[in-house]
Amino acid sequence: MKKWIFFIFPLVIISFFAYEYIEFAEAPRTLLAVENDQVYRGELLLVSRDFSISEQGLPNDIVMLGDYKSMAPELWVPDTSIRISRNLLQNLGLMLKEAKKDRVDHFMINSAYRNLDTQAQLYKEMGSEYALPAGHSEHNLGLSVDIGSTDGSMDTAPEGRWLEQNAWKYGFILRYPKNKREVTGIQYEPWHFRFVGFPHSAIMHKENWVLEEYLAYLREHRQYKTTVQGIKYEITYYEMVEGLEVPVIPERPYYISGDNMSGVIVTVER
């Protein structure tokens, strides 16, 4: 009897992992048509010195932070006229509520969304060393926020340290880390956080990638599979062509984002 158990147990383990692999790889799919302008819409757009935002990428959910302060009561807002993406504010509020549980709660918002005119004026006043031209700043995209601390500089304050360690759990990344200037072209900004969504923030945190490196990996390897917090994800890159159709799994969450260059990234939740 013991010999049979010794023989069967490994087969059970092997069968389990084989089933997991097959289920992940061969779930039934349906084809979804992708519009050409999807390249310029979504949460994974690369906006930088080299890539400017397009009209399709401009946000349409901008609100006055002062009017929606109740969504993130943990914030101190020095200027209630600061504008922010409403969707971003929802995720930001959730993140700061969790920080408060760790007794880290001296956050303030210094800047969020800027329209093109405001960005142009800022660039004129500060120059290329400290600002980007209109259309080349992530703040024009509506997915970035400059978070400060009333306790001091973000590179030393508890708020900065907490965000650097935990922001990825809520879909945010530290966009310009100190050791990535040669990749981003931007000096270390411990206050600048960008929303890229989940699980992309988790992948970039795990791999120590900035957005440029993550998109470059997807363009080269075409696919990244991972399991985060018990949920399986399949991220696939497609070069945009006329009539592009991408496979998704019926009745399962999926998300499509452009890269603001030449392709789209399809994220399927399993």
VEXZA-73280 format. One record per residue (C-alpha): residue number from 1; residue in three letters; x, y, z. Coordinates in nm, 3 decimals, decimal comma, padded with zeros to 5 digits. Example, Ala and Ser with C-alpha at 12.3 -4.5 7.8 and 13.67 -1.06 7.14 Angstrom:
+-----+-----+---------+---------+---------+
|   k |   r |       u |       v |       w |
+-----+-----+---------+---------+---------+
|   1 | ALA |  01,230 | -00,450 |  00,780 |
|   2 | SER |  01,367 | -00,106 |  00,714 |
+-----+-----+---------+---------+---------+
REM end
This chain:
+-----+-----+---------+---------+---------+
|   k |   r |       u |       v |       w |
+-----+-----+---------+---------+---------+
|   1 | MET |  00,000 |  00,000 |  00,000 |
|   2 | LYS |  00,276 |  00,245 |  00,090 |
|   3 | LYS |  00,451 |  00,173 | -00,242 |
|   4 | TRP |  00,134 |  00,273 | -00,432 |
|   5 | ILE |  00,111 |  00,600 | -00,241 |
|   6 | PHE |  00,476 |  00,671 | -00,314 |
|   7 | PHE |  00,410 |  00,612 | -00,685 |
|   8 | ILE |  00,079 |  00,800 | -00,716 |
|   9 | PHE |  00,171 |  01,116 | -00,521 |
|  10 | PRO |  00,425 |  01,246 | -00,779 |
|  11 | LEU |  00,173 |  01,181 | -01,057 |
|  12 | VAL | -00,085 |  01,394 | -00,875 |
|  13 | ILE |  00,164 |  01,679 | -00,843 |
|  14 | ILE |  00,269 |  01,655 | -01,208 |
|  15 | SER | -00,095 |  01,640 | -01,324 |
|  16 | PHE | -00,182 |  01,948 | -01,118 |
|  17 | PHE |  00,090 |  02,163 | -01,271 |
|  18 | ALA |  00,017 |  02,027 | -01,619 |
|  19 | TYR | -00,348 |  02,126 | -01,574 |
|  20 | GLU | -00,247 |  02,471 | -01,453 |
|  21 | TYR | -00,027 |  02,524 | -01,760 |
|  22 | ILE | -00,290 |  02,401 | -02,006 |
|  23 | GLU | -00,563 |  02,607 | -01,843 |
|  24 | PHE | -00,345 |  02,919 | -01,864 |
|  25 | ALA | -00,240 |  02,865 | -02,223 |
|  26 | GLU | -00,546 |  02,715 | -02,391 |
|  27 | ALA | -00,854 |  02,888 | -02,251 |
|  28 | PRO | -01,112 |  02,952 | -02,527 |
|  29 | ARG | -01,064 |  03,291 | -02,694 |
|  30 | THR | -01,263 |  03,529 | -02,907 |
|  31 | LEU | -01,124 |  03,791 | -03,145 |
|  32 | LEU | -01,171 |  04,160 | -03,069 |
|  33 | ALA | -01,120 |  04,433 | -03,330 |
|  34 | VAL | -00,880 |  04,712 | -03,225 |
|  35 | GLU | -00,915 |  05,065 | -03,362 |
|  36 | ASN | -00,602 |  05,229 | -03,501 |
|  37 | ASP | -00,612 |  05,520 | -03,256 |
|  38 | GLN | -00,589 |  05,279 | -02,960 |
|  39 | VAL | -00,212 |  05,318 | -02,998 |
|  40 | TYR | -00,254 |  05,665 | -02,844 |
|  41 | ARG | -00,498 |  05,580 | -02,564 |
|  42 | GLY | -00,454 |  05,398 | -02,233 |
|  43 | GLU | -00,258 |  05,379 | -01,910 |
|  44 | LEU |  00,072 |  05,253 | -02,056 |
|  45 | LEU |  00,139 |  05,542 | -02,293 |
|  46 | LEU |  00,500 |  05,656 | -02,304 |
|  47 | VAL |  00,508 |  06,036 | -02,293 |
|  48 | SER |  00,861 |  06,175 | -02,281 |
|  49 | ARG |  01,108 |  06,407 | -02,454 |
|  50 | ASP |  01,091 |  06,178 | -02,758 |
|  51 | PHE |  00,718 |  06,098 | -02,762 |
|  52 | SER |  00,449 |  06,363 | -02,731 |
|  53 | ILE |  00,090 |  06,309 | -02,630 |
|  54 | SER | -00,165 |  06,291 | -02,913 |
|  55 | GLU | -00,513 |  06,440 | -02,912 |
|  56 | GLN | -00,657 |  06,092 | -02,850 |
|  57 | GLY | -00,448 |  06,057 | -02,534 |
|  58 | LEU | -00,572 |  06,375 | -02,366 |
|  59 | PRO | -00,776 |  06,298 | -02,053 |
|  60 | ASN | -01,151 |  06,364 | -02,035 |
|  61 | ASP | -01,214 |  06,308 | -01,664 |
|  62 | ILE | -01,030 |  06,605 | -01,511 |
|  63 | VAL | -01,181 |  06,754 | -01,194 |
|  64 | MET | -01,084 |  07,021 | -00,943 |
|  65 | LEU | -00,916 |  06,853 | -00,649 |
|  66 | GLY | -01,088 |  07,087 | -00,403 |
|  67 | ASP | -01,431 |  06,970 | -00,526 |
|  68 | TYR | -01,345 |  06,604 | -00,468 |
|  69 | LYS | -01,135 |  06,627 | -00,152 |
|  70 | SER | -01,366 |  06,377 |  00,022 |
|  71 | MET | -01,232 |  06,104 | -00,208 |
|  72 | ALA | -00,886 |  06,141 | -00,051 |
|  73 | PRO | -00,933 |  06,309 |  00,289 |
|  74 | GLU | -00,580 |  06,205 |  00,396 |
|  75 | LEU | -00,435 |  06,464 |  00,162 |
|  76 | TRP | -00,330 |  06,814 |  00,252 |
|  77 | VAL | -00,391 |  07,030 | -00,052 |
|  78 | PRO | -00,202 |  07,361 | -00,057 |
|  79 | ASP | -00,396 |  07,470 | -00,366 |
|  80 | THR | -00,753 |  07,346 | -00,406 |
|  81 | SER | -00,755 |  07,454 | -00,771 |
|  82 | ILE | -00,514 |  07,171 | -00,859 |
|  83 | ARG | -00,671 |  06,955 | -01,127 |
|  84 | ILE | -00,655 |  06,578 | -01,133 |
|  85 | SER | -00,799 |  06,280 | -01,317 |
|  86 | ARG | -01,100 |  06,154 | -01,125 |
|  87 | ASN | -00,998 |  05,793 | -01,188 |
|  88 | LEU | -00,649 |  05,871 | -01,060 |
|  89 | LEU | -00,794 |  06,032 | -00,747 |
|  90 | GLN | -00,992 |  05,717 | -00,664 |
|  91 | ASN | -00,678 |  05,502 | -00,675 |
|  92 | LEU | -00,476 |  05,764 | -00,493 |
|  93 | GLY | -00,729 |  05,781 | -00,211 |
|  94 | LEU | -00,722 |  05,404 | -00,166 |
|  95 | MET | -00,342 |  05,403 | -00,150 |
|  96 | LEU | -00,323 |  05,680 |  00,110 |
|  97 | LYS | -00,586 |  05,514 |  00,329 |
|  98 | GLU | -00,360 |  05,210 |  00,346 |
|  99 | ALA | -00,059 |  05,429 |  00,426 |
| 100 | LYS | -00,252 |  05,581 |  00,715 |
| 101 | LYS | -00,290 |  05,234 |  00,867 |
| 102 | ASP |  00,091 |  05,232 |  00,889 |
| 103 | ARG |  00,077 |  05,577 |  01,054 |
| 104 | VAL |  00,214 |  05,747 |  00,748 |
| 105 | ASP | -00,027 |  06,029 |  00,672 |
| 106 | HIS |  00,145 |  06,362 |  00,610 |
| 107 | PHE |  00,085 |  06,364 |  00,236 |
| 108 | MET |  00,019 |  06,663 |  00,016 |
| 109 | ILE | -00,041 |  06,712 | -00,355 |
| 110 | ASN |  00,177 |  06,970 | -00,523 |
| 111 | SER |  00,078 |  06,913 | -00,884 |
| 112 | ALA | -00,123 |  06,674 | -01,097 |
| 113 | TYR | -00,285 |  06,743 | -01,435 |
| 114 | ARG | -00,157 |  07,033 | -01,646 |
| 115 | ASN | -00,308 |  07,136 | -01,977 |
| 116 | LEU | -00,085 |  07,215 | -02,273 |
| 117 | ASP | -00,096 |  07,591 | -02,219 |
| 118 | THR |  00,010 |  07,559 | -01,856 |
| 119 | GLN |  00,290 |  07,322 | -01,954 |
| 120 | ALA |  00,412 |  07,562 | -02,222 |
| 121 | GLN |  00,425 |  07,846 | -01,970 |
| 122 | LEU |  00,609 |  07,629 | -01,718 |
| 123 | TYR |  00,864 |  07,529 | -01,981 |
| 124 | LYS |  00,915 |  07,893 | -02,073 |
| 125 | GLU |  00,974 |  07,993 | -01,711 |
| 126 | MET |  01,189 |  07,697 | -01,596 |
| 127 | GLY |  01,372 |  07,589 | -01,909 |
| 128 | SER |  01,461 |  07,246 | -02,042 |
| 129 | GLU |  01,661 |  07,142 | -01,734 |
| 130 | TYR |  01,357 |  07,148 | -01,506 |
| 131 | ALA |  01,056 |  07,115 | -01,735 |
| 132 | LEU |  00,941 |  06,947 | -02,054 |
| 133 | PRO |  00,779 |  07,108 | -02,359 |
| 134 | ALA |  00,402 |  07,109 | -02,387 |
| 135 | GLY |  00,274 |  06,764 | -02,484 |
| 136 | HIS |  00,589 |  06,588 | -02,362 |
| 137 | SER |  00,510 |  06,586 | -01,990 |
| 138 | GLU |  00,325 |  06,304 | -01,818 |
| 139 | HIS |  00,127 |  06,570 | -01,633 |
| 140 | ASN | -00,043 |  06,649 | -01,966 |
| 141 | LEU | -00,151 |  06,285 | -01,976 |
| 142 | GLY | -00,343 |  06,309 | -01,648 |
| 143 | LEU | -00,186 |  05,993 | -01,505 |
| 144 | SER |  00,090 |  06,147 | -01,293 |
| 145 | VAL |  00,088 |  06,325 | -00,961 |
| 146 | ASP |  00,356 |  06,505 | -00,762 |
| 147 | ILE |  00,318 |  06,392 | -00,401 |
| 148 | GLY |  00,491 |  06,575 | -00,120 |
| 149 | SER |  00,517 |  06,547 |  00,256 |
| 150 | THR |  00,450 |  06,809 |  00,520 |
| 151 | ASP |  00,732 |  06,642 |  00,717 |
| 152 | GLY |  01,008 |  06,728 |  00,470 |
| 153 | SER |  01,172 |  06,622 |  00,146 |
| 154 | MET |  01,027 |  06,309 | -00,016 |
| 155 | ASP |  01,370 |  06,145 | -00,046 |
| 156 | THR |  01,392 |  06,128 |  00,334 |
| 157 | ALA |  01,036 |  06,166 |  00,467 |
| 158 | PRO |  00,836 |  05,858 |  00,580 |
| 159 | GLU |  00,582 |  05,935 |  00,307 |
| 160 | GLY |  00,844 |  05,904 |  00,034 |
| 161 | ARG |  00,986 |  05,582 |  00,171 |
| 162 | TRP |  00,640 |  05,427 |  00,213 |
| 163 | LEU |  00,537 |  05,512 | -00,142 |
| 164 | GLU |  00,859 |  05,382 | -00,292 |
| 165 | GLN |  00,798 |  05,046 | -00,122 |
| 166 | ASN |  00,419 |  05,020 | -00,159 |
| 167 | ALA |  00,285 |  05,235 | -00,443 |
| 168 | TRP |  00,304 |  04,943 | -00,688 |
| 169 | LYS |  00,031 |  04,761 | -00,493 |
| 170 | TYR | -00,216 |  05,029 | -00,605 |
| 171 | GLY | -00,111 |  05,063 | -00,968 |
| 172 | PHE |  00,147 |  05,342 | -00,922 |
| 173 | ILE |  00,519 |  05,351 | -00,998 |
| 174 | LEU |  00,796 |  05,589 | -00,898 |
| 175 | ARG |  00,845 |  05,719 | -01,249 |
| 176 | TYR |  01,196 |  05,864 | -01,226 |
| 177 | PRO |  01,413 |  05,663 | -00,982 |
| 178 | LYS |  01,763 |  05,780 | -00,896 |
| 179 | ASN |  01,942 |  05,495 | -01,077 |
| 180 | LYS |  01,750 |  05,516 | -01,406 |
| 181 | ARG |  01,836 |  05,859 | -01,543 |
| 182 | GLU |  02,023 |  05,709 | -01,837 |
| 183 | VAL |  01,700 |  05,532 | -01,937 |
| 184 | THR |  01,436 |  05,797 | -01,864 |
| 185 | GLY |  01,647 |  06,102 | -01,941 |
| 186 | ILE |  01,503 |  06,263 | -01,627 |
| 187 | GLN |  01,684 |  06,325 | -01,299 |
| 188 | TYR |  01,566 |  06,157 | -00,978 |
| 189 | GLU |  01,221 |  06,282 | -00,874 |
| 190 | PRO |  01,112 |  06,113 | -00,551 |
| 191 | TRP |  00,778 |  06,295 | -00,565 |
| 192 | HIS |  00,664 |  06,199 | -00,916 |
| 193 | PHE |  00,433 |  05,896 | -00,927 |
| 194 | ARG |  00,269 |  05,760 | -01,238 |
| 195 | PHE | -00,039 |  05,541 | -01,259 |
| 196 | VAL |  00,009 |  05,246 | -01,496 |
| 197 | GLY | -00,249 |  05,010 | -01,347 |
| 198 | PHE | -00,226 |  04,658 | -01,211 |
| 199 | PRO | -00,052 |  04,417 | -01,271 |
| 200 | HIS |  00,192 |  04,635 | -01,469 |
| 201 | SER |  00,303 |  04,822 | -01,158 |
| 202 | ALA |  00,370 |  04,488 | -00,984 |
| 203 | ILE |  00,576 |  04,359 | -01,278 |
| 204 | MET |  00,785 |  04,676 | -01,299 |
| 205 | HIS |  00,846 |  04,666 | -00,925 |
| 206 | LYS |  00,949 |  04,300 | -00,935 |
| 207 | GLU |  01,180 |  04,342 | -01,235 |
| 208 | ASN |  01,313 |  04,684 | -01,130 |
| 209 | TRP |  01,200 |  04,829 | -01,462 |
| 210 | VAL |  01,093 |  05,180 | -01,551 |
| 211 | LEU |  00,821 |  05,223 | -01,812 |
| 212 | GLU |  01,069 |  05,250 | -02,100 |
| 213 | GLU |  01,228 |  04,916 | -02,004 |
| 214 | TYR |  00,894 |  04,742 | -01,957 |
| 215 | LEU |  00,764 |  04,850 | -02,297 |
| 216 | ALA |  01,094 |  04,756 | -02,461 |
| 217 | TYR |  01,070 |  04,407 | -02,309 |
| 218 | LEU |  00,715 |  04,360 | -02,436 |
| 219 | ARG |  00,805 |  04,477 | -02,787 |
| 220 | GLU |  01,096 |  04,232 | -02,800 |
| 221 | HIS |  00,944 |  03,928 | -02,628 |
| 222 | ARG |  00,578 |  03,992 | -02,716 |
| 223 | GLN |  00,440 |  03,834 | -02,400 |
| 224 | TYR |  00,472 |  03,828 | -02,021 |
| 225 | LYS |  00,281 |  03,584 | -01,800 |
| 226 | THR |  00,262 |  03,624 | -01,427 |
| 227 | THR |  00,056 |  03,549 | -01,118 |
| 228 | VAL |  00,004 |  03,835 | -00,874 |
| 229 | GLN | -00,194 |  03,802 | -00,552 |
| 230 | GLY | -00,337 |  03,472 | -00,672 |
| 231 | ILE | -00,460 |  03,607 | -01,008 |
| 232 | LYS | -00,307 |  03,500 | -01,339 |
| 233 | TYR | -00,232 |  03,763 | -01,600 |
| 234 | GLU | -00,126 |  03,735 | -01,960 |
| 235 | ILE |  00,019 |  04,053 | -02,114 |
| 236 | THR |  00,071 |  04,050 | -02,490 |
| 237 | TYR |  00,214 |  04,312 | -02,726 |
| 238 | TYR |  00,080 |  04,356 | -03,080 |
| 239 | GLU |  00,219 |  04,580 | -03,351 |
| 240 | MET | -00,068 |  04,791 | -03,481 |
| 241 | VAL | -00,177 |  04,704 | -03,834 |
| 242 | GLU | -00,493 |  04,782 | -04,026 |
| 243 | GLY | -00,771 |  04,544 | -03,921 |
| 244 | LEU | -00,589 |  04,416 | -03,611 |
| 245 | GLU | -00,787 |  04,165 | -03,405 |
| 246 | VAL | -00,663 |  04,041 | -03,069 |
| 247 | PRO | -00,773 |  03,733 | -02,873 |
| 248 | VAL | -00,945 |  03,783 | -02,538 |
| 249 | ILE | -01,120 |  03,543 | -02,304 |
| 250 | PRO | -01,500 |  03,583 | -02,296 |
| 251 | GLU | -01,644 |  03,693 | -01,962 |
| 252 | ARG | -01,296 |  03,756 | -01,816 |
| 253 | PRO | -01,157 |  04,106 | -01,750 |
| 254 | TYR | -00,921 |  04,244 | -02,011 |
| 255 | TYR | -00,766 |  04,583 | -02,079 |
| 256 | ILE | -00,609 |  04,731 | -02,392 |
| 257 | SER | -00,361 |  05,018 | -02,388 |
| 258 | GLY | -00,150 |  05,172 | -02,656 |
| 259 | ASP |  00,218 |  05,248 | -02,604 |
| 260 | ASN |  00,205 |  05,587 | -02,784 |
| 261 | MET |  00,451 |  05,454 | -03,039 |
| 262 | SER |  00,336 |  05,178 | -03,271 |
| 263 | GLY |  00,165 |  04,904 | -03,074 |
| 264 | VAL | -00,096 |  04,797 | -02,821 |
| 265 | ILE | -00,068 |  04,591 | -02,504 |
| 266 | VAL | -00,350 |  04,352 | -02,420 |
| 267 | THR | -00,380 |  04,247 | -02,056 |
| 268 | VAL | -00,602 |  03,947 | -01,987 |
| 269 | GLU | -00,695 |  03,847 | -01,634 |
| 270 | ARG | -00,732 |  03,477 | -01,569 |
+-----+-----+---------+---------+---------+
REM end
